[in-house]
Amino acid sequence: MNETLKSQTTELVLAGERMHLHPHSAMYWPRADTLIAADLHLGKATHFRRHGMPVPQYVQDETIEKLTGLLLDFKPRRFLILGDLFHSDYNDEWDDFGDLVLAFPKVDFALVPGNHDRLTDHQFLKYGLSLHTEPYVEGPFAFSHHPYSLKQLVAALGESEAQGLYNLAGHVHPSARLKGRGESLKLPCFFFGREAGLMPAFGAFTGTYTVQARRGDRVFVVANSRVLQAQ
């Protein structure tokens, strides 16, 4: 990772692994040379326009631009998407994403499908995406779209396999509310509890859900070009 990019990230240790949080709402895992993001919701703008809502095209363009910049800067071996890559049924925005995938032939684009990923496997495989059923285990992490409790991990993987795993998920679109002197501000955030964490939504056209931190939780808000620890 180049020094300019490194200056834009916030480093933390998660489940014993050194990770970098980027203000584009993505995470870089150096040991696995993997860029991680969740909830891109590509195709959502076109989906809403089909239903009579005048959502501007720049919403899609902004998400693709952010992703392109990250891939150019990090040059990762893999881009792992924790669900809701595409918002709905097929539309032309899927082929725009396919053009991006083809422009980075050395990157393994991998997806843990989410509840909005309704495309057929043929559409995903057409552009060479690797598909992983949740929870997808690698190293100390159980990657998923929907958050998993320890009990759910045990049910899915078995007790011996689930023990010690840290769940990293999307789906929630977490945000944190910062309070000052008579003012408050809600910002997207990375949220890390003791046994599980949540990725902020990567897509430009998504809402958020305010999460409540408890003692011992770590919250990092995305504030323009910086990632700042809030708690």
C-alpha positions as CSV (number, residue, x, y, z in Angstrom):
1,M,0.0,0.0,0.0
2,N,1.4,3.4,-1.0
3,E,2.2,6.0,1.7
4,T,-0.4,8.5,0.4
5,L,-3.2,5.9,0.8
6,K,-1.9,4.7,4.1
7,S,-2.2,8.3,5.5
8,Q,-5.9,8.2,4.7
9,T,-6.6,5.0,6.6
10,T,-7.0,4.2,10.3
11,E,-5.3,1.1,11.5
12,L,-6.6,-1.3,14.2
13,V,-6.1,-4.9,15.3
14,L,-9.2,-7.0,14.9
15,A,-9.3,-10.7,15.9
16,G,-5.5,-10.6,16.0
17,E,-5.3,-9.2,12.5
18,R,-4.0,-5.8,11.4
19,M,-6.7,-4.0,9.4
20,H,-7.0,-0.7,7.7
21,L,-10.3,1.3,7.7
22,H,-10.7,3.6,4.6
23,P,-13.0,6.6,4.5
24,H,-14.6,5.2,1.4
25,S,-16.3,2.7,3.8
26,A,-14.0,-0.2,2.9
27,M,-11.5,-2.2,4.9
28,Y,-8.1,-3.6,3.8
29,W,-6.8,-6.8,5.3
30,P,-3.0,-6.8,4.5
31,R,-2.2,-10.4,5.3
32,A,-4.8,-11.7,2.9
33,D,-4.3,-8.8,0.5
34,T,-8.0,-8.4,0.5
35,L,-10.2,-5.3,0.2
36,I,-13.6,-5.7,2.0
37,A,-16.8,-3.8,1.5
38,A,-20.5,-4.3,2.0
39,D,-23.8,-3.1,0.6
40,L,-22.9,-1.4,-2.7
41,H,-26.5,-1.6,-3.9
42,L,-25.6,-1.1,-7.5
43,G,-28.6,-0.9,-9.8
44,K,-30.7,0.8,-7.1
45,A,-30.9,4.1,-8.9
46,T,-32.2,2.5,-12.1
47,H,-34.6,0.4,-10.1
48,F,-36.1,3.5,-8.5
49,R,-36.3,5.4,-11.8
50,R,-38.2,2.5,-13.2
51,H,-40.8,3.1,-10.4
52,G,-41.1,6.8,-11.2
53,M,-38.6,8.2,-8.7
54,P,-36.1,10.7,-10.3
55,V,-32.9,9.4,-8.8
56,P,-29.9,11.0,-10.6
57,Q,-27.4,8.9,-12.4
58,Y,-24.5,10.4,-10.4
59,V,-25.5,8.1,-7.5
60,Q,-24.4,5.1,-9.4
61,D,-21.4,6.9,-10.9
62,E,-20.2,7.9,-7.4
63,T,-20.2,4.3,-6.1
64,I,-18.3,3.0,-9.2
65,E,-15.8,5.9,-9.0
66,K,-15.1,5.1,-5.3
67,L,-14.6,1.5,-6.0
68,T,-12.3,2.1,-9.0
69,G,-10.1,4.5,-6.9
70,L,-9.7,1.9,-4.2
71,L,-8.8,-0.9,-6.6
72,L,-6.2,1.3,-8.3
73,D,-4.7,2.4,-5.0
74,F,-4.7,-0.8,-3.1
75,K,-4.1,-3.2,-6.0
76,P,-5.6,-6.0,-3.9
77,R,-5.5,-9.7,-4.8
78,R,-9.2,-9.9,-4.0
79,F,-12.2,-7.7,-3.4
80,L,-14.6,-9.4,-1.0
81,I,-18.2,-8.1,-0.9
82,L,-20.3,-8.8,2.1
83,G,-23.7,-8.9,0.3
84,D,-26.1,-6.6,-1.5
85,L,-23.7,-6.0,-4.3
86,F,-26.7,-5.4,-6.7
87,H,-30.0,-4.0,-5.4
88,S,-32.6,-5.8,-7.5
89,D,-33.3,-7.6,-10.7
90,Y,-31.1,-7.2,-13.7
91,N,-30.7,-3.8,-15.3
92,D,-28.0,-2.1,-17.4
93,E,-26.0,-1.0,-14.3
94,W,-25.0,-4.6,-13.9
95,D,-23.1,-4.5,-17.2
96,D,-21.4,-1.2,-16.1
97,F,-20.1,-3.1,-13.1
98,G,-19.1,-6.0,-15.3
99,D,-17.0,-3.6,-17.4
100,L,-15.2,-2.6,-14.2
101,V,-14.5,-6.2,-13.2
102,L,-13.1,-6.9,-16.7
103,A,-10.8,-3.8,-16.3
104,F,-9.1,-5.5,-13.3
105,P,-8.4,-9.1,-14.4
106,K,-5.9,-9.7,-11.6
107,V,-8.4,-9.1,-8.9
108,D,-10.6,-11.9,-7.6
109,F,-14.1,-10.4,-7.1
110,A,-15.8,-12.5,-4.4
111,L,-19.4,-12.2,-3.1
112,V,-21.2,-13.4,-0.1
113,P,-24.7,-12.9,-1.5
114,G,-27.2,-10.7,0.5
115,N,-30.9,-10.4,0.5
116,H,-30.9,-7.9,-2.3
117,D,-28.7,-10.1,-4.6
118,R,-31.5,-11.5,-6.8
119,L,-29.6,-12.0,-10.0
120,T,-29.1,-15.5,-11.2
121,D,-25.8,-17.3,-10.6
122,H,-25.3,-17.0,-14.4
123,Q,-25.1,-13.2,-14.2
124,F,-22.5,-13.4,-11.4
125,L,-20.5,-16.1,-13.0
126,K,-20.6,-14.3,-16.4
127,Y,-18.1,-11.8,-15.0
128,G,-16.1,-14.4,-13.0
129,L,-17.3,-13.5,-9.5
130,S,-16.6,-16.2,-6.9
131,L,-19.7,-16.9,-4.8
132,H,-19.5,-17.9,-1.1
133,T,-22.3,-19.1,1.1
134,E,-22.6,-17.3,4.5
135,P,-21.0,-17.6,6.9
136,Y,-17.7,-17.8,4.8
137,V,-14.8,-18.7,7.1
138,E,-11.2,-17.5,6.5
139,G,-8.6,-17.0,9.1
140,P,-10.2,-15.8,12.3
141,F,-13.2,-14.4,10.5
142,A,-16.7,-15.6,9.7
143,F,-17.8,-13.3,6.8
144,S,-21.5,-12.9,6.2
145,H,-24.1,-10.4,5.0
146,H,-26.5,-10.9,7.8
147,P,-25.0,-10.5,11.3
148,Y,-24.5,-13.8,13.1
149,S,-24.5,-14.4,16.8
150,L,-22.2,-17.0,18.3
151,K,-25.2,-19.3,18.7
152,Q,-26.0,-18.9,15.0
153,L,-22.4,-19.6,14.0
154,V,-22.4,-22.8,16.1
155,A,-25.7,-23.9,14.4
156,A,-24.2,-23.2,10.9
157,L,-20.6,-24.5,11.4
158,G,-20.6,-26.7,14.5
159,E,-19.3,-25.8,17.9
160,S,-15.6,-26.6,17.4
161,E,-15.5,-24.7,14.1
162,A,-17.3,-21.7,15.4
163,Q,-15.3,-21.1,18.6
164,G,-13.0,-18.1,18.4
165,L,-14.4,-16.8,15.1
166,Y,-15.1,-13.1,14.7
167,N,-18.2,-12.4,12.6
168,L,-17.8,-9.5,10.1
169,A,-21.1,-8.5,8.4
170,G,-23.0,-5.9,6.4
171,H,-26.8,-5.5,6.0
172,V,-27.4,-3.0,8.9
173,H,-25.8,0.1,7.3
174,P,-24.6,1.2,10.8
175,S,-24.2,4.9,11.8
176,A,-23.3,6.6,15.0
177,R,-24.7,9.8,16.4
178,L,-22.1,12.3,17.7
179,K,-23.3,14.9,20.2
180,G,-21.8,18.3,21.0
181,R,-22.9,21.5,22.6
182,G,-26.6,21.4,21.7
183,E,-25.9,19.8,18.3
184,S,-25.7,16.2,17.0
185,L,-24.5,14.7,13.8
186,K,-25.2,11.2,12.4
187,L,-22.3,9.6,10.4
188,P,-21.8,6.2,8.8
189,C,-19.5,4.0,10.9
190,F,-17.5,0.8,11.3
191,F,-18.8,-0.9,14.5
192,F,-16.8,-3.6,16.3
193,G,-18.2,-5.4,19.3
194,R,-16.4,-8.2,21.3
195,E,-17.5,-11.0,19.0
196,A,-18.8,-9.4,15.8
197,G,-18.5,-6.3,13.7
198,L,-20.5,-4.3,11.1
199,M,-19.3,-2.7,7.9
200,P,-20.7,0.6,6.8
201,A,-22.7,0.6,3.5
202,F,-20.4,1.3,0.6
203,G,-23.1,2.5,-1.8
204,A,-23.9,6.2,-2.2
205,F,-27.7,5.6,-2.2
206,T,-28.3,3.9,1.1
207,G,-29.9,4.8,4.4
208,T,-28.4,4.1,7.8
209,Y,-29.4,2.6,11.2
210,T,-28.1,4.2,14.3
211,V,-26.3,1.6,16.5
212,Q,-25.9,1.9,20.2
213,A,-22.4,1.2,21.6
214,R,-21.9,-0.6,24.8
215,R,-18.8,-0.6,27.0
216,G,-15.9,-2.2,25.2
217,D,-17.3,-1.6,21.7
218,R,-15.2,0.3,19.2
219,V,-16.9,2.7,16.8
220,F,-15.1,4.5,13.9
221,V,-17.1,7.1,12.1
222,V,-16.6,8.0,8.4
223,A,-16.1,11.7,8.2
224,N,-15.4,12.9,4.7
225,S,-11.8,11.9,4.0
226,R,-11.0,10.5,7.4
227,V,-12.0,7.6,9.7
228,L,-12.1,8.7,13.4
229,Q,-12.6,6.6,16.5
230,A,-15.7,7.8,18.3
231,Q,-15.7,5.4,21.2
